Amino acid sequence: MTKILFNERNEAVFSQYRTFLARYGFDVLQLQDISEWPSYRGCEVIILDGELTELTHYLPDLRGKYQGGIVVSSNAADEATQIISLELGADDVISRSVKPRMLAAKLNALLRRLKCTESQEQTGIIRLGRLFIDRLNRRVQLADQDIMLTSHEYELLVILAENAGKVIDRDKLFEQILGRPYDGIGRSIDVRVSKLRKKLLDNEGCPERIKTVWKQGYCLVPDAW
């Protein structure tokens, strides 16, 4: 069975989810104190129950040490909470009122993504629908057609594809690609994103593949290819 750590303090709620998720092949273990997660070996996903003020304290540290999936469960699963949780390192955000069957479906989807990512790291290949990136040979194809990219465009695409579904901060993109801190003025990343969209046949007026997240950065949509 797939082991899941659930940071749920309410015994009745935990018991309900443990019983239901067991039907779907999950062995759910209760995690009372998030700092104790290293003692639970072999767990593939941690579900964190907490408010945003709590998450900002321990989620970044957990993400830096834990390689499995992280799901945030929150009463306020609004857009702002989702964006901040994902930026801090969560893989998904759910409402506390989520039905157990939906939670099981989300966990299975996350596990599939994690296994796909592990395979891609071993082979150097990224596949997202019809988008193909060969990192070993620096080759990009879309619908079996070679896409010619500049060095910076390629690096931008790889960063976004490796973090598909997550918002990547514009300042961080600037530093990673250009090798210097963002000055708050230059729009070179925006220009490169625009050119990348055009080469990848994205809708420049209303992008569907590489979305702009206002005042945040960019997000490559994994199922838009």
mmCIF file of the C-alpha atoms, coordinates in Angstrom:
data_MODEL
# 
_entry.id   MODEL 
# 
loop_
_atom_site.group_PDB 
_atom_site.id 
_atom_site.type_symbol 
_atom_site.label_atom_id 
_atom_site.label_alt_id 
_atom_site.label_comp_id 
_atom_site.label_asym_id 
_atom_site.label_entity_id 
_atom_site.label_seq_id 
_atom_site.pdbx_PDB_ins_code 
_atom_site.Cartn_x 
_atom_site.Cartn_y 
_atom_site.Cartn_z 
_atom_site.occupancy 
_atom_site.B_iso_or_equiv 
_atom_site.pdbx_formal_charge 
_atom_site.auth_seq_id 
_atom_site.auth_comp_id 
_atom_site.auth_asym_id 
_atom_site.auth_atom_id 
_atom_site.pdbx_PDB_model_num 
ATOM 1   C CA . MET A 1 1   ? 0.000   0.000  0.000   1.00 0.00 ? 1   MET A CA 1 
ATOM 2   C CA . THR A 1 2   ? 1.089   3.576  -0.659  1.00 0.00 ? 2   THR A CA 1 
ATOM 3   C CA . LYS A 1 3   ? 1.990   5.327  2.589   1.00 0.00 ? 3   LYS A CA 1 
ATOM 4   C CA . ILE A 1 4   ? 0.538   8.789  3.206   1.00 0.00 ? 4   ILE A CA 1 
ATOM 5   C CA . LEU A 1 5   ? 1.274   11.084 6.147   1.00 0.00 ? 5   LEU A CA 1 
ATOM 6   C CA . PHE A 1 6   ? -1.749  13.133 7.219   1.00 0.00 ? 6   PHE A CA 1 
ATOM 7   C CA . ASN A 1 7   ? -1.115  16.114 9.519   1.00 0.00 ? 7   ASN A CA 1 
ATOM 8   C CA . GLU A 1 8   ? -4.700  16.041 10.865  1.00 0.00 ? 8   GLU A CA 1 
ATOM 9   C CA . ARG A 1 9   ? -5.209  16.720 14.570  1.00 0.00 ? 9   ARG A CA 1 
ATOM 10  C CA . ASN A 1 10  ? -8.897  15.840 14.698  1.00 0.00 ? 10  ASN A CA 1 
ATOM 11  C CA . GLU A 1 11  ? -9.054  12.123 15.526  1.00 0.00 ? 11  GLU A CA 1 
ATOM 12  C CA . ALA A 1 12  ? -12.568 11.639 14.095  1.00 0.00 ? 12  ALA A CA 1 
ATOM 13  C CA . VAL A 1 13  ? -11.688 13.296 10.784  1.00 0.00 ? 13  VAL A CA 1 
ATOM 14  C CA . PHE A 1 14  ? -8.428  11.370 10.532  1.00 0.00 ? 14  PHE A CA 1 
ATOM 15  C CA . SER A 1 15  ? -10.161 8.038  11.232  1.00 0.00 ? 15  SER A CA 1 
ATOM 16  C CA . GLN A 1 16  ? -12.754 8.749  8.547   1.00 0.00 ? 16  GLN A CA 1 
ATOM 17  C CA . TYR A 1 17  ? -10.183 9.501  5.872   1.00 0.00 ? 17  TYR A CA 1 
ATOM 18  C CA . ARG A 1 18  ? -7.897  6.631  6.892   1.00 0.00 ? 18  ARG A CA 1 
ATOM 19  C CA . THR A 1 19  ? -10.766 4.136  6.554   1.00 0.00 ? 19  THR A CA 1 
ATOM 20  C CA . PHE A 1 20  ? -11.940 5.470  3.209   1.00 0.00 ? 20  PHE A CA 1 
ATOM 21  C CA . LEU A 1 21  ? -8.508  5.919  1.595   1.00 0.00 ? 21  LEU A CA 1 
ATOM 22  C CA . ALA A 1 22  ? -7.570  2.365  2.616   1.00 0.00 ? 22  ALA A CA 1 
ATOM 23  C CA . ARG A 1 23  ? -10.118 1.177  0.046   1.00 0.00 ? 23  ARG A CA 1 
ATOM 24  C CA . TYR A 1 24  ? -8.019  2.883  -2.630  1.00 0.00 ? 24  TYR A CA 1 
ATOM 25  C CA . GLY A 1 25  ? -4.731  1.345  -1.549  1.00 0.00 ? 25  GLY A CA 1 
ATOM 26  C CA . PHE A 1 26  ? -3.470  4.068  0.794   1.00 0.00 ? 26  PHE A CA 1 
ATOM 27  C CA . ASP A 1 27  ? -1.985  3.402  4.218   1.00 0.00 ? 27  ASP A CA 1 
ATOM 28  C CA . VAL A 1 28  ? -2.680  6.693  6.028   1.00 0.00 ? 28  VAL A CA 1 
ATOM 29  C CA . LEU A 1 29  ? -0.551  7.517  9.068   1.00 0.00 ? 29  LEU A CA 1 
ATOM 30  C CA . GLN A 1 30  ? -1.343  10.337 11.458  1.00 0.00 ? 30  GLN A CA 1 
ATOM 31  C CA . LEU A 1 31  ? 1.281   13.035 11.866  1.00 0.00 ? 31  LEU A CA 1 
ATOM 32  C CA . GLN A 1 32  ? 0.630   15.101 14.994  1.00 0.00 ? 32  GLN A CA 1 
ATOM 33  C CA . ASP A 1 33  ? 3.749   17.252 14.790  1.00 0.00 ? 33  ASP A CA 1 
ATOM 34  C CA . ILE A 1 34  ? 5.105   18.212 11.358  1.00 0.00 ? 34  ILE A CA 1 
ATOM 35  C CA . SER A 1 35  ? 8.678   18.258 12.722  1.00 0.00 ? 35  SER A CA 1 
ATOM 36  C CA . GLU A 1 36  ? 8.443   14.477 13.252  1.00 0.00 ? 36  GLU A CA 1 
ATOM 37  C CA . TRP A 1 37  ? 8.011   13.613 9.555   1.00 0.00 ? 37  TRP A CA 1 
ATOM 38  C CA . PRO A 1 38  ? 11.601  12.244 9.132   1.00 0.00 ? 38  PRO A CA 1 
ATOM 39  C CA . SER A 1 39  ? 10.759  9.366  11.487  1.00 0.00 ? 39  SER A CA 1 
ATOM 40  C CA . TYR A 1 40  ? 8.130   8.072  9.030   1.00 0.00 ? 40  TYR A CA 1 
ATOM 41  C CA . ARG A 1 41  ? 10.148  6.401  6.294   1.00 0.00 ? 41  ARG A CA 1 
ATOM 42  C CA . GLY A 1 42  ? 8.762   5.343  2.946   1.00 0.00 ? 42  GLY A CA 1 
ATOM 43  C CA . CYS A 1 43  ? 5.866   7.837  2.857   1.00 0.00 ? 43  CYS A CA 1 
ATOM 44  C CA . GLU A 1 44  ? 5.239   9.176  -0.642  1.00 0.00 ? 44  GLU A CA 1 
ATOM 45  C CA . VAL A 1 45  ? 2.935   12.095 0.176   1.00 0.00 ? 45  VAL A CA 1 
ATOM 46  C CA . ILE A 1 46  ? 2.431   14.415 3.143   1.00 0.00 ? 46  ILE A CA 1 
ATOM 47  C CA . ILE A 1 47  ? -0.925  16.161 3.573   1.00 0.00 ? 47  ILE A CA 1 
ATOM 48  C CA . LEU A 1 48  ? -0.539  19.324 5.650   1.00 0.00 ? 48  LEU A CA 1 
ATOM 49  C CA . ASP A 1 49  ? -3.482  20.687 7.582   1.00 0.00 ? 49  ASP A CA 1 
ATOM 50  C CA . GLY A 1 50  ? -2.964  24.321 8.478   1.00 0.00 ? 50  GLY A CA 1 
ATOM 51  C CA . GLU A 1 51  ? -3.582  27.981 7.779   1.00 0.00 ? 51  GLU A CA 1 
ATOM 52  C CA . LEU A 1 52  ? -1.368  30.103 5.588   1.00 0.00 ? 52  LEU A CA 1 
ATOM 53  C CA . THR A 1 53  ? 0.260   31.849 8.554   1.00 0.00 ? 53  THR A CA 1 
ATOM 54  C CA . GLU A 1 54  ? 1.459   28.468 9.825   1.00 0.00 ? 54  GLU A CA 1 
ATOM 55  C CA . LEU A 1 55  ? 2.529   27.156 6.427   1.00 0.00 ? 55  LEU A CA 1 
ATOM 56  C CA . THR A 1 56  ? 4.855   30.085 5.750   1.00 0.00 ? 56  THR A CA 1 
ATOM 57  C CA . HIS A 1 57  ? 6.937   28.998 8.740   1.00 0.00 ? 57  HIS A CA 1 
ATOM 58  C CA . TYR A 1 58  ? 7.543   25.337 7.923   1.00 0.00 ? 58  TYR A CA 1 
ATOM 59  C CA . LEU A 1 59  ? 6.524   24.596 4.325   1.00 0.00 ? 59  LEU A CA 1 
ATOM 60  C CA . PRO A 1 60  ? 9.679   26.002 2.628   1.00 0.00 ? 60  PRO A CA 1 
ATOM 61  C CA . ASP A 1 61  ? 11.926  24.021 4.983   1.00 0.00 ? 61  ASP A CA 1 
ATOM 62  C CA . LEU A 1 62  ? 9.905   20.845 4.412   1.00 0.00 ? 62  LEU A CA 1 
ATOM 63  C CA . ARG A 1 63  ? 10.078  21.294 0.646   1.00 0.00 ? 63  ARG A CA 1 
ATOM 64  C CA . GLY A 1 64  ? 13.842  21.680 0.815   1.00 0.00 ? 64  GLY A CA 1 
ATOM 65  C CA . LYS A 1 65  ? 14.251  18.368 2.661   1.00 0.00 ? 65  LYS A CA 1 
ATOM 66  C CA . TYR A 1 66  ? 11.365  16.186 1.493   1.00 0.00 ? 66  TYR A CA 1 
ATOM 67  C CA . GLN A 1 67  ? 11.323  14.811 -2.059  1.00 0.00 ? 67  GLN A CA 1 
ATOM 68  C CA . GLY A 1 68  ? 7.811   13.342 -2.025  1.00 0.00 ? 68  GLY A CA 1 
ATOM 69  C CA . GLY A 1 69  ? 4.486   15.015 -2.745  1.00 0.00 ? 69  GLY A CA 1 
ATOM 70  C CA . ILE A 1 70  ? 3.132   17.787 -0.526  1.00 0.00 ? 70  ILE A CA 1 
ATOM 71  C CA . VAL A 1 71  ? -0.583  18.602 -0.407  1.00 0.00 ? 71  VAL A CA 1 
ATOM 72  C CA . VAL A 1 72  ? -1.954  21.513 1.606   1.00 0.00 ? 72  VAL A CA 1 
ATOM 73  C CA . SER A 1 73  ? -5.408  21.176 3.172   1.00 0.00 ? 73  SER A CA 1 
ATOM 74  C CA . SER A 1 74  ? -6.928  24.503 4.165   1.00 0.00 ? 74  SER A CA 1 
ATOM 75  C CA . ASN A 1 75  ? -10.263 26.054 5.060   1.00 0.00 ? 75  ASN A CA 1 
ATOM 76  C CA . ALA A 1 76  ? -9.381  29.040 2.902   1.00 0.00 ? 76  ALA A CA 1 
ATOM 77  C CA . ALA A 1 77  ? -8.504  27.271 -0.348  1.00 0.00 ? 77  ALA A CA 1 
ATOM 78  C CA . ASP A 1 78  ? -8.985  30.526 -2.281  1.00 0.00 ? 78  ASP A CA 1 
ATOM 79  C CA . GLU A 1 79  ? -6.799  31.650 -5.169  1.00 0.00 ? 79  GLU A CA 1 
ATOM 80  C CA . ALA A 1 80  ? -4.377  33.618 -2.983  1.00 0.00 ? 80  ALA A CA 1 
ATOM 81  C CA . THR A 1 81  ? -3.894  30.670 -0.611  1.00 0.00 ? 81  THR A CA 1 
ATOM 82  C CA . GLN A 1 82  ? -3.366  28.307 -3.532  1.00 0.00 ? 82  GLN A CA 1 
ATOM 83  C CA . ILE A 1 83  ? -0.793  30.556 -5.231  1.00 0.00 ? 83  ILE A CA 1 
ATOM 84  C CA . ILE A 1 84  ? 1.221   31.209 -2.059  1.00 0.00 ? 84  ILE A CA 1 
ATOM 85  C CA . SER A 1 85  ? 1.123   27.532 -1.010  1.00 0.00 ? 85  SER A CA 1 
ATOM 86  C CA . LEU A 1 86  ? 2.341   26.434 -4.443  1.00 0.00 ? 86  LEU A CA 1 
ATOM 87  C CA . GLU A 1 87  ? 5.092   29.061 -4.407  1.00 0.00 ? 87  GLU A CA 1 
ATOM 88  C CA . LEU A 1 88  ? 6.210   27.839 -0.975  1.00 0.00 ? 88  LEU A CA 1 
ATOM 89  C CA . GLY A 1 89  ? 6.596   24.300 -2.335  1.00 0.00 ? 89  GLY A CA 1 
ATOM 90  C CA . ALA A 1 90  ? 3.230   22.532 -2.232  1.00 0.00 ? 90  ALA A CA 1 
ATOM 91  C CA . ASP A 1 91  ? 2.282   20.296 -5.156  1.00 0.00 ? 91  ASP A CA 1 
ATOM 92  C CA . ASP A 1 92  ? -1.468  20.748 -4.697  1.00 0.00 ? 92  ASP A CA 1 
ATOM 93  C CA . VAL A 1 93  ? -3.960  22.594 -2.495  1.00 0.00 ? 93  VAL A CA 1 
ATOM 94  C CA . ILE A 1 94  ? -7.312  21.182 -1.396  1.00 0.00 ? 94  ILE A CA 1 
ATOM 95  C CA . SER A 1 95  ? -10.223 22.408 0.679   1.00 0.00 ? 95  SER A CA 1 
ATOM 96  C CA . ARG A 1 96  ? -10.844 20.712 4.016   1.00 0.00 ? 96  ARG A CA 1 
ATOM 97  C CA . SER A 1 97  ? -14.344 20.002 2.751   1.00 0.00 ? 97  SER A CA 1 
ATOM 98  C CA . VAL A 1 98  ? -13.021 17.911 -0.167  1.00 0.00 ? 98  VAL A CA 1 
ATOM 99  C CA . LYS A 1 99  ? -14.803 14.591 -0.553  1.00 0.00 ? 99  LYS A CA 1 
ATOM 100 C CA . PRO A 1 100 ? -12.650 11.529 0.240   1.00 0.00 ? 100 PRO A CA 1 
ATOM 101 C CA . ARG A 1 101 ? -13.134 10.145 -3.288  1.00 0.00 ? 101 ARG A CA 1 
ATOM 102 C CA . MET A 1 102 ? -11.875 13.402 -4.830  1.00 0.00 ? 102 MET A CA 1 
ATOM 103 C CA . LEU A 1 103 ? -8.910  13.365 -2.454  1.00 0.00 ? 103 LEU A CA 1 
ATOM 104 C CA . ALA A 1 104 ? -8.069  9.802  -3.552  1.00 0.00 ? 104 ALA A CA 1 
ATOM 105 C CA . ALA A 1 105 ? -8.223  10.893 -7.197  1.00 0.00 ? 105 ALA A CA 1 
ATOM 106 C CA . LYS A 1 106 ? -5.949  13.877 -6.526  1.00 0.00 ? 106 LYS A CA 1 
ATOM 107 C CA . LEU A 1 107 ? -3.448  11.710 -4.644  1.00 0.00 ? 107 LEU A CA 1 
ATOM 108 C CA . ASN A 1 108 ? -3.294  9.197  -7.498  1.00 0.00 ? 108 ASN A CA 1 
ATOM 109 C CA . ALA A 1 109 ? -2.800  12.020 -10.017 1.00 0.00 ? 109 ALA A CA 1 
ATOM 110 C CA . LEU A 1 110 ? 0.014   13.481 -7.902  1.00 0.00 ? 110 LEU A CA 1 
ATOM 111 C CA . LEU A 1 111 ? 1.717   10.086 -7.595  1.00 0.00 ? 111 LEU A CA 1 
ATOM 112 C CA . ARG A 1 112 ? 1.573   9.667  -11.378 1.00 0.00 ? 112 ARG A CA 1 
ATOM 113 C CA . ARG A 1 113 ? 3.233   13.081 -11.825 1.00 0.00 ? 113 ARG A CA 1 
ATOM 114 C CA . LEU A 1 114 ? 5.936   12.221 -9.304  1.00 0.00 ? 114 LEU A CA 1 
ATOM 115 C CA . LYS A 1 115 ? 6.736   8.933  -11.046 1.00 0.00 ? 115 LYS A CA 1 
ATOM 116 C CA . CYS A 1 116 ? 6.806   10.704 -14.399 1.00 0.00 ? 116 CYS A CA 1 
ATOM 117 C CA . THR A 1 117 ? 9.177   13.350 -13.003 1.00 0.00 ? 117 THR A CA 1 
ATOM 118 C CA . GLU A 1 118 ? 11.478  10.668 -11.566 1.00 0.00 ? 118 GLU A CA 1 
ATOM 119 C CA . SER A 1 119 ? 11.615  8.938  -14.949 1.00 0.00 ? 119 SER A CA 1 
ATOM 120 C CA . GLN A 1 120 ? 12.312  12.242 -16.730 1.00 0.00 ? 120 GLN A CA 1 
ATOM 121 C CA . GLU A 1 121 ? 15.168  13.048 -14.344 1.00 0.00 ? 121 GLU A CA 1 
ATOM 122 C CA . GLN A 1 122 ? 16.771  9.684  -15.110 1.00 0.00 ? 122 GLN A CA 1 
ATOM 123 C CA . THR A 1 123 ? 16.450  9.970  -18.903 1.00 0.00 ? 123 THR A CA 1 
ATOM 124 C CA . GLY A 1 124 ? 16.793  13.729 -19.363 1.00 0.00 ? 124 GLY A CA 1 
ATOM 125 C CA . ILE A 1 125 ? 13.503  13.710 -21.270 1.00 0.00 ? 125 ILE A CA 1 
ATOM 126 C CA . ILE A 1 126 ? 10.479  15.912 -20.532 1.00 0.00 ? 126 ILE A CA 1 
ATOM 127 C CA . ARG A 1 127 ? 7.176   15.008 -22.208 1.00 0.00 ? 127 ARG A CA 1 
ATOM 128 C CA . LEU A 1 128 ? 4.071   17.118 -21.793 1.00 0.00 ? 128 LEU A CA 1 
ATOM 129 C CA . GLY A 1 129 ? 1.457   16.051 -24.308 1.00 0.00 ? 129 GLY A CA 1 
ATOM 130 C CA . ARG A 1 130 ? 2.954   16.826 -27.733 1.00 0.00 ? 130 ARG A CA 1 
ATOM 131 C CA . LEU A 1 131 ? 5.817   18.843 -26.247 1.00 0.00 ? 131 LEU A CA 1 
ATOM 132 C CA . PHE A 1 132 ? 9.126   16.943 -26.173 1.00 0.00 ? 132 PHE A CA 1 
ATOM 133 C CA . ILE A 1 133 ? 12.313  18.250 -24.555 1.00 0.00 ? 133 ILE A CA 1 
ATOM 134 C CA . ASP A 1 134 ? 15.578  16.309 -24.705 1.00 0.00 ? 134 ASP A CA 1 
ATOM 135 C CA . ARG A 1 135 ? 17.801  17.971 -22.135 1.00 0.00 ? 135 ARG A CA 1 
ATOM 136 C CA . LEU A 1 136 ? 20.832  15.831 -22.974 1.00 0.00 ? 136 LEU A CA 1 
ATOM 137 C CA . ASN A 1 137 ? 20.866  17.005 -26.597 1.00 0.00 ? 137 ASN A CA 1 
ATOM 138 C CA . ARG A 1 138 ? 19.132  20.382 -26.019 1.00 0.00 ? 138 ARG A CA 1 
ATOM 139 C CA . ARG A 1 139 ? 16.422  19.465 -28.507 1.00 0.00 ? 139 ARG A CA 1 
ATOM 140 C CA . VAL A 1 140 ? 12.785  20.632 -28.483 1.00 0.00 ? 140 VAL A CA 1 
ATOM 141 C CA . GLN A 1 141 ? 9.882   19.296 -30.550 1.00 0.00 ? 141 GLN A CA 1 
ATOM 142 C CA . LEU A 1 142 ? 6.219   20.192 -30.687 1.00 0.00 ? 142 LEU A CA 1 
ATOM 143 C CA . ALA A 1 143 ? 3.896   17.759 -32.493 1.00 0.00 ? 143 ALA A CA 1 
ATOM 144 C CA . ASP A 1 144 ? 7.002   16.008 -33.913 1.00 0.00 ? 144 ASP A CA 1 
ATOM 145 C CA . GLN A 1 145 ? 8.287   19.272 -35.417 1.00 0.00 ? 145 GLN A CA 1 
ATOM 146 C CA . ASP A 1 146 ? 11.685  20.623 -34.333 1.00 0.00 ? 146 ASP A CA 1 
ATOM 147 C CA . ILE A 1 147 ? 11.491  24.009 -32.598 1.00 0.00 ? 147 ILE A CA 1 
ATOM 148 C CA . MET A 1 148 ? 14.546  26.212 -32.959 1.00 0.00 ? 148 MET A CA 1 
ATOM 149 C CA . LEU A 1 149 ? 15.217  28.200 -29.808 1.00 0.00 ? 149 LEU A CA 1 
ATOM 150 C CA . THR A 1 150 ? 17.961  30.552 -28.679 1.00 0.00 ? 150 THR A CA 1 
ATOM 151 C CA . SER A 1 151 ? 20.013  29.487 -25.671 1.00 0.00 ? 151 SER A CA 1 
ATOM 152 C CA . HIS A 1 152 ? 18.053  31.724 -23.302 1.00 0.00 ? 152 HIS A CA 1 
ATOM 153 C CA . GLU A 1 153 ? 14.696  30.664 -24.756 1.00 0.00 ? 153 GLU A CA 1 
ATOM 154 C CA . TYR A 1 154 ? 15.647  27.014 -24.283 1.00 0.00 ? 154 TYR A CA 1 
ATOM 155 C CA . GLU A 1 155 ? 16.751  27.579 -20.677 1.00 0.00 ? 155 GLU A CA 1 
ATOM 156 C CA . LEU A 1 156 ? 13.512  29.461 -19.979 1.00 0.00 ? 156 LEU A CA 1 
ATOM 157 C CA . LEU A 1 157 ? 11.408  26.643 -21.411 1.00 0.00 ? 157 LEU A CA 1 
ATOM 158 C CA . VAL A 1 158 ? 13.269  23.968 -19.420 1.00 0.00 ? 158 VAL A CA 1 
ATOM 159 C CA . ILE A 1 159 ? 12.817  25.842 -16.132 1.00 0.00 ? 159 ILE A CA 1 
ATOM 160 C CA . LEU A 1 160 ? 9.100   26.281 -16.785 1.00 0.00 ? 160 LEU A CA 1 
ATOM 161 C CA . ALA A 1 161 ? 8.652   22.676 -17.982 1.00 0.00 ? 161 ALA A CA 1 
ATOM 162 C CA . GLU A 1 162 ? 10.514  21.214 -15.005 1.00 0.00 ? 162 GLU A CA 1 
ATOM 163 C CA . ASN A 1 163 ? 8.111   23.134 -12.787 1.00 0.00 ? 163 ASN A CA 1 
ATOM 164 C CA . ALA A 1 164 ? 4.990   22.649 -14.923 1.00 0.00 ? 164 ALA A CA 1 
ATOM 165 C CA . GLY A 1 165 ? 1.864   23.755 -13.097 1.00 0.00 ? 165 GLY A CA 1 
ATOM 166 C CA . LYS A 1 166 ? 3.796   25.977 -10.698 1.00 0.00 ? 166 LYS A CA 1 
ATOM 167 C CA . VAL A 1 167 ? 4.199   29.751 -10.806 1.00 0.00 ? 167 VAL A CA 1 
ATOM 168 C CA . ILE A 1 168 ? 7.840   30.733 -11.306 1.00 0.00 ? 168 ILE A CA 1 
ATOM 169 C CA . ASP A 1 169 ? 8.752   34.165 -10.020 1.00 0.00 ? 169 ASP A CA 1 
ATOM 170 C CA . ARG A 1 170 ? 9.893   36.601 -12.730 1.00 0.00 ? 170 ARG A CA 1 
ATOM 171 C CA . ASP A 1 171 ? 12.831  37.785 -10.609 1.00 0.00 ? 171 ASP A CA 1 
ATOM 172 C CA . LYS A 1 172 ? 14.056  34.210 -10.139 1.00 0.00 ? 172 LYS A CA 1 
ATOM 173 C CA . LEU A 1 173 ? 13.807  33.548 -13.875 1.00 0.00 ? 173 LEU A CA 1 
ATOM 174 C CA . PHE A 1 174 ? 15.859  36.668 -14.520 1.00 0.00 ? 174 PHE A CA 1 
ATOM 175 C CA . GLU A 1 175 ? 18.578  35.561 -12.110 1.00 0.00 ? 175 GLU A CA 1 
ATOM 176 C CA . GLN A 1 176 ? 18.681  31.947 -13.316 1.00 0.00 ? 176 GLN A CA 1 
ATOM 177 C CA . ILE A 1 177 ? 18.817  32.789 -17.009 1.00 0.00 ? 177 ILE A CA 1 
ATOM 178 C CA . LEU A 1 178 ? 20.833  36.021 -17.063 1.00 0.00 ? 178 LEU A CA 1 
ATOM 179 C CA . GLY A 1 179 ? 22.981  35.303 -14.014 1.00 0.00 ? 179 GLY A CA 1 
ATOM 180 C CA . ARG A 1 180 ? 22.405  38.595 -12.203 1.00 0.00 ? 180 ARG A CA 1 
ATOM 181 C CA . PRO A 1 181 ? 19.792  40.023 -9.829  1.00 0.00 ? 181 PRO A CA 1 
ATOM 182 C CA . TYR A 1 182 ? 16.722  41.606 -11.371 1.00 0.00 ? 182 TYR A CA 1 
ATOM 183 C CA . ASP A 1 183 ? 16.997  45.410 -11.457 1.00 0.00 ? 183 ASP A CA 1 
ATOM 184 C CA . GLY A 1 184 ? 13.250  45.956 -11.303 1.00 0.00 ? 184 GLY A CA 1 
ATOM 185 C CA . ILE A 1 185 ? 13.247  47.685 -14.682 1.00 0.00 ? 185 ILE A CA 1 
ATOM 186 C CA . GLY A 1 186 ? 14.330  45.356 -17.475 1.00 0.00 ? 186 GLY A CA 1 
ATOM 187 C CA . ARG A 1 187 ? 11.724  43.402 -19.428 1.00 0.00 ? 187 ARG A CA 1 
ATOM 188 C CA . SER A 1 188 ? 14.070  40.926 -21.098 1.00 0.00 ? 188 SER A CA 1 
ATOM 189 C CA . ILE A 1 189 ? 12.290  37.922 -19.522 1.00 0.00 ? 189 ILE A CA 1 
ATOM 190 C CA . ASP A 1 190 ? 8.903   39.205 -20.711 1.00 0.00 ? 190 ASP A CA 1 
ATOM 191 C CA . VAL A 1 191 ? 10.301  39.613 -24.225 1.00 0.00 ? 191 VAL A CA 1 
ATOM 192 C CA . ARG A 1 192 ? 11.755  36.093 -24.211 1.00 0.00 ? 192 ARG A CA 1 
ATOM 193 C CA . VAL A 1 193 ? 8.465   34.643 -22.954 1.00 0.00 ? 193 VAL A CA 1 
ATOM 194 C CA . SER A 1 194 ? 6.641   36.435 -25.777 1.00 0.00 ? 194 SER A CA 1 
ATOM 195 C CA . LYS A 1 195 ? 9.026   35.006 -28.380 1.00 0.00 ? 195 LYS A CA 1 
ATOM 196 C CA . LEU A 1 196 ? 8.804   31.544 -26.805 1.00 0.00 ? 196 LEU A CA 1 
ATOM 197 C CA . ARG A 1 197 ? 5.013   31.631 -26.948 1.00 0.00 ? 197 ARG A CA 1 
ATOM 198 C CA . LYS A 1 198 ? 5.123   32.517 -30.629 1.00 0.00 ? 198 LYS A CA 1 
ATOM 199 C CA . LYS A 1 199 ? 7.493   29.644 -31.455 1.00 0.00 ? 199 LYS A CA 1 
ATOM 200 C CA . LEU A 1 200 ? 5.375   27.207 -29.426 1.00 0.00 ? 200 LEU A CA 1 
ATOM 201 C CA . LEU A 1 201 ? 2.172   28.303 -31.206 1.00 0.00 ? 201 LEU A CA 1 
ATOM 202 C CA . ASP A 1 202 ? 0.630   29.751 -28.079 1.00 0.00 ? 202 ASP A CA 1 
ATOM 203 C CA . ASN A 1 203 ? -2.154  32.318 -28.282 1.00 0.00 ? 203 ASN A CA 1 
ATOM 204 C CA . GLU A 1 204 ? -0.246  35.563 -27.723 1.00 0.00 ? 204 GLU A CA 1 
ATOM 205 C CA . GLY A 1 205 ? -3.416  37.559 -27.042 1.00 0.00 ? 205 GLY A CA 1 
ATOM 206 C CA . CYS A 1 206 ? -4.765  35.048 -24.508 1.00 0.00 ? 206 CYS A CA 1 
ATOM 207 C CA . PRO A 1 207 ? -1.993  32.530 -23.709 1.00 0.00 ? 207 PRO A CA 1 
ATOM 208 C CA . GLU A 1 208 ? -3.095  29.009 -22.826 1.00 0.00 ? 208 GLU A CA 1 
ATOM 209 C CA . ARG A 1 209 ? 0.271   27.230 -22.649 1.00 0.00 ? 209 ARG A CA 1 
ATOM 210 C CA . ILE A 1 210 ? 2.491   29.721 -20.821 1.00 0.00 ? 210 ILE A CA 1 
ATOM 211 C CA . LYS A 1 211 ? 0.317   31.887 -18.603 1.00 0.00 ? 211 LYS A CA 1 
ATOM 212 C CA . THR A 1 212 ? 1.208   35.175 -16.982 1.00 0.00 ? 212 THR A CA 1 
ATOM 213 C CA . VAL A 1 213 ? 0.335   35.350 -13.283 1.00 0.00 ? 213 VAL A CA 1 
ATOM 214 C CA . TRP A 1 214 ? -0.092  39.029 -12.512 1.00 0.00 ? 214 TRP A CA 1 
ATOM 215 C CA . LYS A 1 215 ? 2.562   40.478 -10.201 1.00 0.00 ? 215 LYS A CA 1 
ATOM 216 C CA . GLN A 1 216 ? 4.057   36.986 -9.788  1.00 0.00 ? 216 GLN A CA 1 
ATOM 217 C CA . GLY A 1 217 ? 5.609   35.430 -12.855 1.00 0.00 ? 217 GLY A CA 1 
ATOM 218 C CA . TYR A 1 218 ? 4.858   32.681 -15.345 1.00 0.00 ? 218 TYR A CA 1 
ATOM 219 C CA . CYS A 1 219 ? 3.348   29.210 -15.283 1.00 0.00 ? 219 CYS A CA 1 
ATOM 220 C CA . LEU A 1 220 ? 3.603   26.502 -17.946 1.00 0.00 ? 220 LEU A CA 1 
ATOM 221 C CA . VAL A 1 221 ? 0.272   24.683 -18.064 1.00 0.00 ? 221 VAL A CA 1 
ATOM 222 C CA . PRO A 1 222 ? 1.042   20.922 -18.167 1.00 0.00 ? 222 PRO A CA 1 
ATOM 223 C CA . ASP A 1 223 ? -2.146  19.774 -19.903 1.00 0.00 ? 223 ASP A CA 1 
ATOM 224 C CA . ALA A 1 224 ? -2.217  22.464 -22.617 1.00 0.00 ? 224 ALA A CA 1 
ATOM 225 C CA . TRP A 1 225 ? 0.060   20.650 -25.078 1.00 0.00 ? 225 TRP A CA 1 
# 
